[in-house]
């Protein structure tokens, strides 16, 4: 990993409250946006965040970002209403378990790298 990537990963980790697994997912999501977003503006924003020209916070305040996520967030709210609070909480718990497992794997990889 390049020094710039490592520093940027530290920024993503800080933005996710120290959750390295969530930071890794955020980076992967940004890479998908950079490569596949329908809007050129969204691809550019993702590129700027990945290249360190924008912070995640700055990108989140950008109009194109807000517009791009309004519809999916509304769909999420509708889905939550449709499945009910109990099912929604079960999905959240499953997602948290997945993030916990990713973090555990990352810690183990980091520990293995320091042992060699």
TADAPE-V332809 format. One record per backbone hydrogen bond with DSSP energy under -0.5 kcal/mol. CO is the residue of the C=O (numbers start at 1). NH is the residue of the N-H. If there is no record, write none. Layout:
co=(CO/CO)
nh=(NH/NH)
This chain:
co=(2/3/4/5/6/7/8/9/10/11/12/13/14/16/18/19/20/21/22/23/24/25/26/27/28/29/30/31/32/33/39/40/41/42/43/44/45/46/47/48/48/49/55/56/57/59/62/63/64/65/66/67/68/69/70/71/72/73/74/75/76/77/78/79/80/84/85/86/87/88/89/90/91/92/93/94/95/96/97/98/99/100/101/102/103/104/105/106/107/108/109/110/111/112)
nh=(6/7/8/9/10/11/12/13/14/15/16/18/17/19/20/23/24/25/26/27/28/29/30/31/32/33/34/35/36/37/43/44/45/46/47/48/49/50/51/53/54/52/59/60/61/62/66/67/68/69/70/71/72/73/74/75/76/77/78/79/80/81/82/83/84/88/89/90/91/92/93/94/95/96/97/98/99/100/101/102/103/104/105/106/107/108/109/110/111/112/113/114/115/116)
